[in-house]
């Protein structure tokens, strides 16, 4: 896919979200739930948070996008995550998976193994998580070398490229690898999106909220376009906010402001490279 075509699709996605205010419900990390919702609202979407599978079905039935984040697990999630994924998959919803902490304990691994049958449209994760999930789901042997440190990555985005490509092909959707430079692929094209801020690593929920915003764009665009659009608007807003603040507290406020102010052409113009596979 050519860069100009991707940019046209980004512009359309941003315009449609701002015009249509699509709801992208979430079952998400309770540490970061506030930033997830606020970021979704800032880009023009609507947020709805739930812990229960029957509510996930009700909300999922009203939306084309949905976000499942596996941070700060609670006992109720052992069953609700899988039930929600099953409903979303069987009803053709474009749901986003953030496999936070994959490899940390048997419960998470068991849930993710069971989710394999109900593939997400988009996986949003750091490099180590992408490599580990790729190995767990049998997409990419090299993923078995990945290790995770809590929710942090011990691997580079570049090291995760092949695992991301293989995982994208397995799910028939897109994989969004977050890092200093974000990598997005649908298994046929690889995009690297530039920008962001050092303060993103100093606030809780930058990655989680990116997943929520990706789900918002998935309501109006194909998985690859949704993931690229989300990465671009985050890198654009992060870079703009970085130049106006002295620390992570004020950064979070200005970051949300810039998400809100980002126009379609601005998001499409954020620097990114395209590589055809």
FIDRENBA-857656 format. One record per residue: x, y, z of N, C-alpha, C in turn. Coordinates in steps of 0.2 Angstrom, whole numbers, padded with zeros to 4 digits. Example, Ala and Ser with C-alpha at 12.3 -4.5 7.8 and 13.67 -1.06 7.14 Angstrom:
0066	-0028	0039	0062	-0022	0039	0066	-0016	0039
0064	-0011	0035	0068	-0005	0036	0064	0000	0039
***
This chain:
0004	-0006	0000	0000	0000	0000	0004	0006	0000
0003	0011	-0004	0007	0017	-0005	0005	0022	0001
0010	0026	0002	0010	0031	0008	0004	0035	0007
0003	0038	0000	-0002	0042	-0001	-0009	0039	0000
-0010	0033	-0001	-0016	0029	0000	-0018	0029	0008
-0012	0027	0011	-0013	0027	0019	-0015	0034	0021
-0012	0039	0019	-0014	0045	0021	-0021	0047	0020
-0023	0045	0014	-0030	0047	0013	-0035	0043	0017
-0033	0037	0019	-0037	0033	0024	-0037	0036	0031
-0031	0038	0033	-0030	0041	0039	-0035	0048	0040
-0035	0052	0035	-0039	0058	0034	-0046	0056	0035
-0049	0051	0031	-0055	0049	0032	-0057	0046	0039
-0053	0042	0042	-0054	0039	0048	-0055	0045	0054
-0050	0050	0053	-0051	0055	0058	-0057	0059	0057
-0059	0061	0051	-0065	0065	0050	-0071	0061	0052
-0071	0054	0051	-0077	0051	0053	-0078	0050	0060
-0073	0049	0064	-0073	0049	0071	-0076	0055	0074
-0073	0061	0071	-0075	0067	0074	-0083	0069	0072
-0085	0066	0067	-0092	0067	0064	-0097	0063	0068
-0094	0056	0069	-0099	0051	0071	-0099	0049	0078
-0094	0051	0082	-0093	0050	0089	-0094	0043	0091
-0091	0038	0087	-0092	0031	0089	-0090	0029	0096
-0094	0024	0098	-0092	0021	0105	-0088	0015	0104
-0083	0015	0108	-0078	0009	0108	-0078	0007	0115
-0082	0002	0117	-0082	0000	0124	-0075	-0004	0126
-0074	-0004	0132	-0068	-0007	0135	-0069	-0012	0141
-0065	-0017	0141	-0064	-0021	0147	-0056	-0020	0148
-0055	-0015	0153	-0048	-0013	0153	-0045	-0012	0160
-0039	-0011	0160	-0034	-0011	0166	-0037	-0005	0171
-0039	-0007	0177	-0042	-0002	0182	-0037	0003	0184
-0030	0002	0183	-0025	0007	0185	-0026	0013	0180
-0027	0011	0173	-0027	0016	0168	-0034	0018	0165
-0039	0016	0168	-0046	0017	0165	-0048	0024	0163
-0045	0028	0168	-0047	0035	0167	-0044	0038	0161
-0037	0037	0160	-0034	0040	0154	-0037	0036	0147
-0038	0030	0148	-0041	0027	0142	-0047	0030	0140
-0052	0031	0144	-0058	0035	0143	-0057	0042	0140
-0053	0045	0144	-0052	0052	0142	-0049	0053	0135
-0044	0049	0133	-0041	0049	0127	-0046	0047	0121
-0050	0042	0122	-0055	0041	0118	-0060	0047	0116
-0062	0050	0122	-0066	0056	0121	-0062	0061	0117
-0056	0062	0119	-0052	0068	0116	-0052	0067	0108
-0051	0061	0105	-0050	0060	0098	-0057	0061	0095
-0063	0061	0099	-0069	0061	0096	-0074	0055	0097
-0071	0050	0100	-0075	0044	0101	-0079	0045	0108
-0082	0039	0110	-0086	0039	0116	-0084	0032	0119
-0084	0033	0126	-0081	0027	0130	-0086	0024	0134
-0086	0018	0136	-0090	0014	0140	-0086	0008	0143
-0085	0008	0150	-0081	0003	0153	-0085	-0002	0157
-0083	-0009	0156	-0087	-0014	0159	-0082	-0019	0162
-0084	-0023	0167	-0081	-0029	0169	-0084	-0036	0167
-0091	-0035	0165	-0095	-0041	0165	-0096	-0043	0158
-0096	-0050	0157	-0097	-0052	0150	-0104	-0051	0147
-0109	-0051	0151	-0116	-0049	0148	-0116	-0042	0146
-0113	-0037	0150	-0113	-0030	0148	-0108	-0030	0142
-0103	-0033	0141	-0099	-0033	0135	-0102	-0035	0129
-0107	-0040	0130	-0111	-0042	0124	-0116	-0036	0122
-0119	-0034	0127	-0124	-0028	0126	-0120	-0022	0123
-0115	-0020	0126	-0111	-0014	0123	-0108	-0016	0116
-0105	-0022	0116	-0102	-0024	0109	-0107	-0024	0104
-0113	-0026	0105	-0118	-0026	0100	-0120	-0020	0097
-0118	-0014	0101	-0120	-0008	0099	-0114	-0004	0096
-0108	-0007	0095	-0102	-0004	0093	-0099	-0009	0088
-0095	-0006	0083	-0091	-0010	0079	-0084	-0011	0081
-0082	-0007	0087	-0075	-0008	0090	-0076	-0010	0097
-0071	-0013	0100	-0071	-0015	0107	-0063	-0016	0109
-0062	-0015	0115	-0055	-0015	0118	-0055	-0019	0124
-0050	-0024	0124	-0049	-0029	0129	-0042	-0028	0131
-0041	-0026	0138	-0034	-0025	0140	-0033	-0030	0146
-0028	-0033	0147	-0027	-0038	0152	-0023	-0036	0158
-0022	-0030	0159	-0018	-0027	0165	-0022	-0028	0171
-0019	-0028	0177	-0022	-0028	0183	-0028	-0033	0183
-0026	-0039	0182	-0031	-0045	0182	-0035	-0045	0188
-0042	-0046	0187	-0046	-0048	0193	-0049	-0055	0192
-0051	-0058	0197	-0054	-0065	0196	-0060	-0066	0191
-0064	-0060	0191	-0070	-0061	0186	-0067	-0061	0179
-0061	-0059	0177	-0059	-0059	0170	-0057	-0066	0168
-0056	-0070	0172	-0054	-0077	0170	-0059	-0080	0165
-0065	-0078	0166	-0071	-0081	0161	-0073	-0075	0157
-0074	-0069	0159	-0077	-0064	0155	-0073	-0062	0149
-0066	-0062	0150	-0062	-0060	0144	-0064	-0065	0138
-0064	-0071	0139	-0065	-0076	0134	-0072	-0076	0131
-0077	-0075	0136	-0084	-0075	0134	-0085	-0068	0129
-0082	-0063	0131	-0082	-0057	0127	-0079	-0058	0121
-0073	-0060	0120	-0070	-0062	0114	-0074	-0066	0109
-0077	-0071	0112	-0081	-0076	0108	-0086	-0072	0105
-0090	-0068	0109	-0096	-0064	0106	-0093	-0059	0101
-0088	-0056	0102	-0086	-0051	0097	-0084	-0054	0091
-0080	-0059	0091	-0078	-0063	0085	-0083	-0066	0081
-0088	-0069	0085	-0094	-0072	0081	-0098	-0067	0078
-0098	-0061	0081	-0103	-0056	0078	-0099	-0051	0074
-0093	-0052	0072	-0089	-0048	0067	-0087	-0041	0069
-0086	-0041	0076	-0084	-0035	0079	-0076	-0034	0078
-0074	-0028	0077	-0066	-0027	0076	-0064	-0025	0083
-0062	-0030	0087	-0059	-0029	0094	-0052	-0029	0094
-0049	-0025	0099	-0042	-0024	0100	-0040	-0028	0106
-0035	-0032	0106	-0032	-0035	0112	-0025	-0032	0114
-0025	-0031	0120	-0018	-0028	0123	-0017	-0034	0128
-0012	-0038	0126	-0010	-0044	0131	-0005	-0042	0136
-0007	-0038	0140	-0002	-0035	0145	0001	-0041	0149
0007	-0041	0150	0010	-0046	0155	0010	-0053	0152
0009	-0054	0146	0009	-0061	0143	0015	-0064	0145
0014	-0070	0148	0020	-0074	0151	0021	-0074	0158
0017	-0069	0161	0017	-0068	0169	0011	-0073	0172
0013	-0079	0173	0008	-0083	0177	0004	-0087	0173
0001	-0092	0176	-0003	-0097	0172	-0010	-0094	0170
-0013	-0090	0174	-0020	-0088	0173	-0020	-0084	0166
-0015	-0079	0165	-0015	-0075	0159	-0014	-0079	0153
-0009	-0084	0154	-0007	-0089	0148	-0013	-0093	0146
-0017	-0095	0151	-0023	-0099	0150	-0028	-0095	0146
-0030	-0089	0149	-0034	-0085	0145	-0033	-0084	0138
-0026	-0082	0137	-0024	-0080	0130	-0024	-0087	0126
-0023	-0092	0128	-0023	-0099	0124	-0031	-0100	0122
-0035	-0098	0127	-0042	-0099	0125	-0045	-0094	0120
-0042	-0088	0120	-0044	-0082	0116	-0041	-0084	0109
-0037	-0088	0108	-0034	-0089	0101	-0039	-0091	0096
-0045	-0094	0098	-0050	-0096	0094	-0054	-0090	0092
-0054	-0085	0095	-0058	-0079	0094	-0054	-0073	0092
-0050	-0073	0087	-0045	-0069	0085	-0047	-0062	0085
-0043	-0057	0088	-0044	-0050	0088	-0043	-0047	0081
-0045	-0042	0079	-0044	-0038	0073	-0037	-0035	0074
-0035	-0033	0080	-0029	-0029	0081	-0026	-0031	0087
-0020	-0032	0087	-0016	-0033	0094	-0012	-0027	0095
-0012	-0024	0101	-0008	-0018	0102	-0004	-0020	0109
0003	-0019	0108	0007	-0022	0113	0014	-0019	0113
0018	-0020	0118	0025	-0019	0117	0029	-0024	0113
0035	-0023	0112	0039	-0028	0108	0039	-0035	0111
0040	-0035	0118	0041	-0042	0121	0034	-0046	0121
0029	-0042	0122	0022	-0045	0122	0020	-0048	0116
0022	-0044	0110	0020	-0046	0103	0024	-0053	0102
0030	-0053	0104	0034	-0059	0102	0032	-0065	0106
0030	-0064	0113	0028	-0069	0117	0021	-0072	0115
0016	-0067	0113	0010	-0069	0110	0010	-0073	0104
0015	-0071	0099	0016	-0074	0093	0018	-0081	0094
0022	-0082	0099	0025	-0089	0100	0019	-0093	0104
0015	-0090	0108	0010	-0094	0112	0005	-0096	0107
0003	-0092	0102	-0002	-0094	0097	0001	-0098	0091
0007	-0099	0091	0010	-0103	0086	0011	-0099	0079
0012	-0093	0079	0013	-0089	0073	0020	-0088	0071
0024	-0088	0076	0031	-0086	0075	0036	-0089	0080
0040	-0094	0078	0045	-0097	0083	0049	-0093	0087
0052	-0087	0083	0056	-0083	0087	0053	-0079	0093
0046	-0079	0093	0043	-0076	0099	0045	-0079	0105
0047	-0086	0105	0048	-0089	0111	0054	-0086	0115
0058	-0082	0112	0064	-0079	0115	0062	-0073	0119
0056	-0071	0118	0054	-0064	0122	0053	-0065	0129
0055	-0060	0133	0054	-0060	0140	0051	-0053	0142
0047	-0053	0147	0043	-0047	0149	0045	-0045	0156
0046	-0039	0158	0047	-0036	0164	0041	-0032	0166
0037	-0036	0170	0030	-0032	0172	0027	-0031	0165
0025	-0024	0165	0021	-0022	0158	0026	-0019	0154
0033	-0019	0155	0038	-0016	0151	0041	-0021	0146
0044	-0018	0141	0047	-0022	0136	0054	-0023	0137
0057	-0029	0136	0064	-0030	0137	0067	-0031	0130
0063	-0031	0125	0065	-0031	0118	0064	-0025	0114
0067	-0024	0108	0066	-0018	0104	0061	-0019	0099
0058	-0014	0096	0053	-0014	0091	0055	-0018	0085
0061	-0016	0083	0064	-0019	0077	0065	-0027	0078
0067	-0029	0084	0067	-0036	0085	0061	-0040	0085
0055	-0036	0086	0049	-0039	0086	0045	-0039	0079
0049	-0036	0074	0045	-0035	0067	0043	-0042	0064
0047	-0047	0064	0045	-0053	0061	0039	-0056	0065
0040	-0056	0071	0034	-0059	0075	0028	-0055	0074
0028	-0049	0073	0022	-0044	0072	0019	-0046	0065
0023	-0047	0060	0021	-0049	0054	0018	-0055	0054
0021	-0060	0057	0018	-0067	0057	0011	-0067	0061
0011	-0063	0067	0005	-0063	0071	-0001	-0059	0067
0001	-0054	0063	-0004	-0051	0059	-0007	-0055	0054
-0003	-0059	0051	-0005	-0064	0046	-0010	-0070	0049
-0008	-0072	0055	-0012	-0077	0059	-0019	-0074	0060
-0019	-0068	0063	-0026	-0066	0065	-0030	-0062	0059
-0026	-0061	0053	-0030	-0058	0048	-0031	-0051	0049
-0027	-0048	0053	-0029	-0041	0055	-0022	-0037	0055
-0021	-0033	0060	-0015	-0029	0061	-0012	-0029	0068
-0006	-0028	0068	-0002	-0028	0075	0001	-0021	0075
0001	-0019	0081	0003	-0012	0083	0008	-0013	0088
0015	-0012	0087	0020	-0013	0092	0022	-0006	0094
0021	-0004	0101	0023	0002	0103	0030	0002	0106
0033	0008	0105	0040	0009	0107	0042	0016	0105
0049	0017	0105	0051	0024	0104	0049	0026	0097
0049	0021	0092	0046	0021	0085	0041	0016	0085
0035	0018	0083	0029	0013	0083	0029	0009	0077
0028	0003	0077	0028	-0002	0071	0021	-0004	0070
0018	-0004	0064	0011	-0006	0063	0012	-0011	0056
0009	-0017	0057	0009	-0021	0051	0002	-0025	0050
0000	-0026	0044	-0005	-0031	0042	-0003	-0037	0039
0004	-0038	0040	0007	-0044	0037	0009	-0043	0029
0007	-0038	0026	0009	-0036	0019	0013	-0029	0019
0011	-0025	0023	0014	-0018	0024	0017	-0017	0031
0022	-0014	0031	0025	-0012	0038	0026	-0004	0038
0023	-0001	0043	0023	0006	0044	0027	0008	0050
0032	0012	0050	0035	0015	0056	0033	0022	0057
0030	0024	0063	0027	0030	0065	0032	0034	0070
0033	0040	0068	0038	0044	0073	0035	0049	0076
0038	0051	0082	0036	0056	0086	0036	0054	0093
0030	0057	0097	0030	0055	0104	0034	0059	0108
0035	0056	0115	0038	0060	0120	0041	0055	0125
0047	0057	0128	0050	0054	0133	0045	0053	0139
0041	0058	0140	0036	0058	0146	0031	0052	0145
0030	0049	0139	0025	0044	0138	0027	0038	0143
0033	0037	0144	0035	0032	0148	0035	0033	0156
0033	0040	0157	0032	0042	0164	0025	0043	0167
0020	0041	0162	0013	0042	0164	0010	0035	0164
0006	0033	0168	0003	0027	0168	-0003	0027	0163
-0003	0022	0158	-0008	0022	0153	-0007	0024	0146
-0001	0026	0145	0000	0029	0138	-0001	0023	0133
0001	0017	0134	0000	0012	0129	-0007	0009	0130
-0010	0009	0136	-0017	0006	0137	-0022	0011	0133
-0021	0017	0134	-0025	0022	0131	-0024	0022	0123
-0018	0021	0121	-0017	0020	0113	-0022	0014	0111
-0022	0009	0115	-0027	0003	0113	-0034	0005	0112
-0036	0009	0117	-0043	0012	0117	-0044	0016	0111
-0040	0020	0110	-0040	0025	0104	-0040	0021	0097
-0036	0016	0097	-0036	0011	0091	-0043	0008	0090
-0046	0006	0096	-0053	0003	0095	-0058	0008	0093
-0057	0015	0094	-0061	0020	0092	-0061	0021	0084
-0055	0021	0082	-0054	0021	0075	-0056	0015	0071
-0056	0009	0074	-0058	0003	0071	-0065	0003	0070
-0069	0007	0074	-0076	0008	0072	-0078	0010	0065
-0073	0014	0062	-0074	0017	0056	-0069	0015	0050
-0064	0011	0052	-0059	0010	0047	-0057	0003	0048
-0053	0000	0043	-0051	-0006	0043	-0045	-0007	0048
-0043	-0013	0051	-0039	-0013	0056	-0032	-0010	0055
-0029	-0011	0049	-0023	-0008	0048	-0023	0000	0048
-0028	0003	0045	-0029	0010	0045	-0030	0013	0052
-0034	0009	0056	-0036	0011	0063	-0029	0011	0067
-0025	0006	0066	-0019	0006	0070	-0014	0011	0068
-0013	0013	0062	-0009	0018	0060	-0011	0025	0062
-0018	0026	0061	-0021	0032	0063	-0020	0034	0070
-0021	0028	0074	-0020	0029	0082	-0013	0031	0083
-0008	0027	0080	-0001	0028	0082	0001	0035	0079
-0001	0037	0074	0001	0044	0071	-0002	0050	0076
-0008	0049	0078	-0011	0054	0082	-0008	0055	0089
-0006	0049	0091	-0002	0049	0098	0005	0052	0097
0008	0050	0092	0015	0053	0091	0015	0060	0089
0010	0063	0086	0009	0070	0084	0007	0073	0091
0003	0071	0095	0001	0074	0101	0006	0074	0106
0010	0068	0106	0015	0068	0111	0021	0073	0110
0023	0073	0103	0028	0078	0101	0026	0085	0103
0020	0087	0101	0018	0094	0102	0018	0095	0110
0015	0091	0114	0015	0092	0121	0022	0092	0124
0026	0088	0122	0033	0088	0125	0036	0095	0125
0035	0099	0120	0038	0105	0119	0035	0111	0123
0030	0109	0127	0026	0114	0131	0027	0113	0138
0030	0107	0141	0029	0106	0148	0036	0104	0151
0036	0104	0157	0042	0102	0161	0042	0096	0165
0037	0092	0164	0036	0086	0168	0030	0081	0166
0030	0075	0168	0025	0071	0166	0018	0073	0168
0017	0076	0174	0010	0079	0176	0007	0083	0171
0011	0089	0170	0008	0093	0165	0008	0090	0158
0012	0086	0156	0012	0082	0150	0005	0079	0148
0003	0075	0153	-0003	0072	0152	-0009	0076	0150
-0009	0082	0154	-0015	0087	0152	-0014	0090	0145
-0008	0092	0143	-0007	0095	0137	-0007	0089	0131
-0006	0083	0133	-0006	0078	0128	-0014	0077	0126
-0018	0077	0131	-0025	0076	0130	-0028	0082	0126
-0025	0088	0127	-0027	0094	0123	-0025	0093	0116
-0019	0090	0115	-0017	0090	0108	-0020	0084	0104
-0022	0079	0108	-0026	0074	0105	-0033	0077	0102
-0036	0081	0106	-0042	0084	0105	-0041	0089	0099
-0036	0093	0098	-0035	0098	0093	-0032	0095	0086
-0030	0089	0086	-0027	0086	0080	-0032	0085	0075
-0031	0088	0069	-0035	0088	0063	-0033	0083	0059
-0038	0081	0054	-0036	0075	0050	-0030	0076	0046
-0029	0081	0043	-0023	0082	0039	-0016	0082	0043
-0017	0085	0049	-0011	0085	0053	-0009	0078	0055
-0014	0074	0057	-0013	0067	0059	-0010	0063	0053
-0012	0064	0047	-0010	0061	0041	-0003	0063	0039
-0001	0069	0041	0006	0072	0039	0011	0070	0045
0009	0067	0050	0014	0065	0055	0019	0060	0052
0025	0061	0053	0030	0057	0049	0030	0050	0050
0029	0046	0045	0029	0039	0045	0032	0036	0039
0036	0030	0039	0038	0026	0033	0034	0020	0032
0034	0018	0025	0031	0013	0023	0035	0008	0020
0035	0001	0021	0039	-0004	0018	0034	-0009	0016
0034	-0011	0010	0030	-0017	0007	0034	-0023	0008
0031	-0028	0010	0034	-0035	0011	0033	-0039	0005
***
